[in-house]
Amino acid sequence: MRRIISFLLVITIILTMSTPNVSANTSIGLKDLLINGKEHWAKVYIDKLIDQLIIAGYPDGTFKPENNVEVDSYIKMVVSALGNNFENGKDYYSNEFNTYRRAITREEAAKLIVQALETLEQLPSAEEINKYKSVVPDYAKISVKYSQHALTAYATGMITGDPKGNFKPTDNLSRAEAATVIMRLLDKSLRKPIPVQEDTATLPELLKSDDEVWGREDIFHLTLAGAYSVKDGKISFNEEGKYKNYVLDNKLNPNISDQVYKATKVLIDSNHYVLTTYMKDEKPRVFVNYAKSSGYAFNDALFFGYMFFEKEPYNARSDGKEPKFSDKVYIILSLDRLWRTPDPNSWSTPYYEAKLKHSLMAIFGEVEGEDIYDYVYGSYIDKRKNPQKYVDKNFTKTFTTVKVDFPNDDGSGLTFCFSKVGD
């Protein structure tokens, strides 16, 4: 039992627990759990937890089930459910929170309950847990530091989300919901793991024929189609007076032609502009940029864009002055924004999230591409919300075959450098 306490505990604080008390030992007298003869949906759970002295009501004879549960109260529930005598005013330690007198978020609550569950039983494997990415519609909105705990909560049936399966990570947990989660910790039969169906589908855009995409009448309004040609799933570049039907050299990156072709194909749609161009200079490279219109694209006002190096890699190690970065970067992603609303607190729109995700899956394969997307999108949202956390810091993450270097700076855009694992 000390394991869960020691995990939560690092900084000493003196805390008078905020969990309220009533004179009754059961919830029979709690007037807001039985209204007009109708029981609150969580009453049976609240009854049992009050009987076990894990939770209590308020002095006015209410439980206030829809009120938010505060951090300190939730920690007491979890630790008490594990069999510890957690007295009011008792010292305890935690480096997880900077304040305990606030409502806990659902993603924070998921982490604590999963840590508690881990002390009681074997958790599912990482492979099984990751399958739940397809079950949680708003998975990309979960903070990176809590994402695996949220997936584990779904995989074990500790948390099931709203009726549509959304986790709503930054929403607060109500006292009734907290009681339900604690009961699921104590009683395995109450857990509701959601079955996962294996996703073997191919990106629908890639199933379209070349003629369906590049043969449409408005293609020249959607992309700079005259700068390249597509035939039998292959892309080649043209520039009048210089080269015609130029096929990309694949010595540096054997997949460059296929990646450029697929990235362009999945991004083309009726309301945006995809600027795919080849620059043959001292460091030949291909640009695939996604923008609202051609005017935005040609003025570098992008949602995001890729740079594929053809013959000579980009040296992120020396340019970023970061020893852990790669000197053989073959693709760079520049991410500016994923939203089109004036709301300063809104940093993404589902449509543009999907476009970024599909392009990464087209480039790196559906499984690894989705994992890379989760990392890229999570970093993007986290930096937008917590910019100070990223000042003067660089990051590196390694996937199965791809290494991602994130050379952070003070600019509004984000840059992700991709190299091969081992290079």
Backbone hydrogen bonds, N-H to C=O, Kabsch-Sander energy under -0.5 kcal/mol:
donor,donor_aa,acceptor,acceptor_aa,energy
4,I,1,M,-0.5
5,I,1,M,-1.2
6,S,2,R,-3.3
7,F,3,R,-1.8
8,L,4,I,-2.0
9,L,5,I,-1.6
10,V,8,L,-0.6
12,T,10,V,-0.5
13,I,92,Y,-1.5
15,L,13,I,-0.6
17,M,15,L,-0.8
29,G,26,T,-0.5
30,L,27,S,-1.5
31,K,29,G,-0.9
31,K,61,G,-2.0
33,L,30,L,-1.7
35,I,38,K,-2.2
38,K,35,I,-2.1
39,E,37,G,-0.5
40,H,33,L,-2.4
43,K,40,H,-2.1
46,I,42,A,-2.5
47,D,43,K,-3.0
48,K,44,V,-1.5
49,L,45,Y,-2.1
50,I,46,I,-2.3
51,D,47,D,-2.3
52,Q,48,K,-1.4
53,L,50,I,-1.7
54,I,49,L,-2.7
55,I,49,L,-1.0
58,Y,62,T,-3.7
61,G,58,Y,-2.0
67,N,64,K,-1.6
69,V,173,L,-2.8
71,V,102,R,-2.5
72,D,100,Y,-1.7
74,Y,70,E,-2.5
75,I,71,V,-2.5
76,K,72,D,-2.2
77,M,73,S,-2.3
78,V,74,Y,-2.5
79,V,75,I,-2.6
80,S,76,K,-2.8
81,A,77,M,-2.4
82,L,78,V,-1.1
83,G,80,S,-2.0
84,N,79,V,-1.7
86,F,84,N,-1.1
87,E,85,N,-0.9
89,G,15,L,-1.0
90,K,87,E,-1.9
92,Y,13,I,-1.5
94,S,11,I,-1.3
102,R,100,Y,-0.7
104,I,69,V,-2.3
106,R,171,D,-2.5
107,E,169,P,-2.2
109,A,105,T,-2.4
110,A,106,R,-2.0
111,K,107,E,-1.7
112,L,108,E,-1.9
113,I,109,A,-2.2
114,V,110,A,-2.2
115,Q,111,K,-2.2
116,A,112,L,-1.9
117,L,113,I,-2.5
118,E,114,V,-2.1
119,T,115,Q,-0.7
119,T,116,A,-1.1
120,L,117,L,-1.6
121,E,117,L,-1.9
129,I,125,S,-2.6
130,N,126,A,-2.5
131,K,127,E,-0.8
131,K,128,E,-0.6
132,Y,129,I,-1.8
133,K,130,N,-1.6
134,S,131,K,-1.2
135,V,132,Y,-0.9
136,V,132,Y,-1.4
139,Y,136,V,-1.9
141,K,138,D,-1.7
142,I,139,Y,-1.9
146,Y,143,S,-1.5
147,S,143,S,-1.1
147,S,144,V,-0.7
148,Q,144,V,-0.5
150,A,146,Y,-2.4
151,L,147,S,-2.3
152,T,148,Q,-2.2
153,A,149,H,-2.2
154,Y,150,A,-1.7
155,A,151,L,-2.9
156,T,152,T,-2.2
157,G,154,Y,-0.8
158,M,153,A,-1.5
159,I,153,A,-1.9
162,D,166,N,-2.2
165,G,162,D,-2.7
171,D,168,K,-1.4
173,L,104,I,-1.7
175,R,67,N,-2.5
176,A,65,P,-2.7
178,A,174,S,-2.5
179,A,175,R,-1.9
180,T,176,A,-1.8
181,V,177,E,-2.3
182,I,178,A,-2.5
183,M,179,A,-2.2
184,R,180,T,-2.0
185,L,181,V,-1.5
186,L,182,I,-1.8
187,D,183,M,-2.9
188,K,186,L,-0.5
190,L,187,D,-1.7
191,R,188,K,-1.4
192,K,157,G,-1.8
194,I,154,Y,-0.7
200,T,198,E,-0.9
206,L,203,L,-1.1
207,L,203,L,-0.7
207,L,204,P,-0.9
208,K,204,P,-0.6
208,K,205,E,-0.8
213,V,209,S,-1.3
214,W,210,D,-3.1
215,G,210,D,-0.6
215,G,211,D,-1.2
216,R,213,V,-0.6
219,I,216,R,-1.6
221,H,218,D,-1.9
222,L,218,D,-0.6
222,L,219,I,-1.1
223,T,219,I,-1.6
224,L,274,V,-0.9
225,A,223,T,-2.2
227,A,224,L,-2.0
228,Y,225,A,-1.4
229,S,236,S,-3.0
231,K,234,K,-2.4
234,K,231,K,-1.2
236,S,229,S,-2.5
237,F,246,Y,-2.5
238,N,227,A,-2.4
239,E,243,Y,-2.9
242,K,239,E,-2.5
243,Y,239,E,-2.1
246,Y,237,F,-3.3
252,L,310,E,-0.7
256,I,253,N,-2.1
259,Q,255,N,-2.8
260,V,256,I,-2.6
261,Y,257,S,-2.2
262,K,258,D,-2.6
263,A,259,Q,-2.7
264,T,260,V,-2.2
265,K,261,Y,-2.1
266,V,262,K,-2.4
267,L,263,A,-1.0
268,I,264,T,-1.5
272,H,269,D,-0.8
273,Y,291,A,-2.7
274,V,222,L,-2.9
275,L,273,Y,-0.6
275,L,289,N,-2.4
276,T,274,V,-0.9
277,T,275,L,-0.6
277,T,287,F,-1.9
279,M,285,R,-3.1
280,K,278,Y,-0.6
281,D,279,M,-1.0
285,R,279,M,-1.9
286,V,308,F,-2.4
287,F,277,T,-2.7
288,V,306,Y,-2.2
289,N,275,L,-2.1
290,Y,304,F,-2.8
291,A,273,Y,-2.5
291,A,289,N,-0.5
297,A,293,S,-2.4
298,F,294,S,-2.8
299,N,295,G,-0.6
299,N,296,Y,-0.7
300,D,297,A,-1.4
301,A,296,Y,-2.9
302,L,300,D,-1.1
303,F,290,Y,-2.6
304,F,290,Y,-1.2
305,G,334,S,-2.1
306,Y,288,V,-2.7
307,M,332,I,-2.3
308,F,286,V,-3.0
309,F,307,M,-0.6
309,F,330,Y,-2.1
310,E,284,P,-2.5
311,K,284,P,-0.6
314,Y,329,V,-2.6
316,A,314,Y,-1.0
316,A,326,S,-1.2
317,R,326,S,-1.3
319,D,315,N,-1.9
320,G,316,A,-2.0
322,E,317,R,-1.7
325,F,322,E,-1.9
329,V,314,Y,-2.5
330,Y,418,F,-2.3
331,I,418,F,-1.4
332,I,307,M,-2.1
333,L,416,F,-2.9
334,S,305,G,-3.0
334,S,332,I,-0.5
335,L,333,L,-0.6
335,L,414,L,-3.1
336,D,303,F,-2.0
336,D,334,S,-0.6
337,R,303,F,-1.3
338,L,347,W,-0.8
346,S,343,D,-1.6
347,W,345,N,-0.6
349,T,338,L,-2.6
352,Y,349,T,-0.7
353,E,349,T,-2.3
354,A,350,P,-2.4
355,K,351,Y,-1.8
356,L,352,Y,-2.3
357,K,353,E,-2.5
358,H,354,A,-3.0
359,S,355,K,-2.0
360,L,356,L,-2.1
361,M,357,K,-2.2
362,A,358,H,-2.2
363,I,359,S,-1.7
364,F,360,L,-2.7
365,G,361,M,-1.4
369,G,365,G,-2.1
370,E,366,E,-1.1
371,D,367,V,-1.6
372,I,368,E,-2.6
373,Y,369,G,-2.3
374,D,370,E,-2.3
375,Y,371,D,-1.7
376,V,372,I,-2.9
377,Y,373,Y,-3.5
378,G,374,D,-2.0
379,S,375,Y,-2.3
380,Y,376,V,-2.3
381,I,377,Y,-2.6
382,D,378,G,-2.3
383,K,379,S,-2.5
384,R,380,Y,-2.0
385,K,381,I,-2.1
386,N,382,D,-2.8
389,K,386,N,-1.2
390,Y,387,P,-1.4
391,V,388,Q,-1.0
393,K,390,Y,-1.5
395,F,406,F,-1.7
397,K,404,V,-2.5
399,F,402,V,-3.3
403,K,419,S,-2.9
404,V,397,K,-3.2
405,D,403,K,-0.5
405,D,417,C,-2.7
406,F,395,F,-3.4
408,N,393,K,-0.5
408,N,406,F,-1.3
414,L,335,L,-2.8
416,F,333,L,-2.6
417,C,405,D,-3.0
418,F,331,I,-3.2
419,S,403,K,-2.2
421,V,401,T,-2.0
423,D,420,K,-2.2
